[in-house]
Amino acid sequence: MTANIDCGTPGFNDKRCAGGPNQHAYCTVDSECPGGTCNEQCFCPGANQNQKPNACEAACVGGPDDAQPCVDDSECGAPGFCHPADCRFE
């Protein structure tokens, strides 16, 4: 899923390219991401787009604990993994 929320968590408060040959490169505008777009790094579904969360916390992606808060992969159950700056549980 494409990130959509500006996040205050250090390391996740810059924009990155999503898609194209510059995938994950730092960017400020879409033109720096040929074949992709320049996006925020934190995905927070259902969040008010006008509010910035104080921190985009980690959440499980996949597995039996999908979308639950986590600290590391062991909390998510296979085949899930702990994804930083996801905050899918909000």
Residue, then its C-alpha position, 0 to 999 in steps of 0.5 A: m500500500t502506498a504511504n499517505i501520512d506525514c509522520g514525525t517518527p525520525g527516519f520516516n519524516d521524509k518523502r520517498c519514491a514509490g514505484g519506478p527505478n528510483q523506488h525508495a529514493y528520497c524525493t520532494v516531487d513526483s518528477e524525481c520518481p520516473g515511473g512512480t510517485c513521491n510519497e510520505q512514508c507512513f501508511c495510516p488507513g482511516a486517519n484524518q488526512n489533515q492530522k499528522p500522527n505524533a508517531c507512526e508506530a510499527a504494526c504487523v503485516g500479514g500473519p495471524d496478528d495482521a494490523q496489530p502493534c508490534v516491536d519485532d517479527s516474532e510478535c506477528g506470527a508467520p508469514g507476517f512481519c513487523h513493519p515500522a511506521d505503519c500504524r495500521f491499527e489506528 
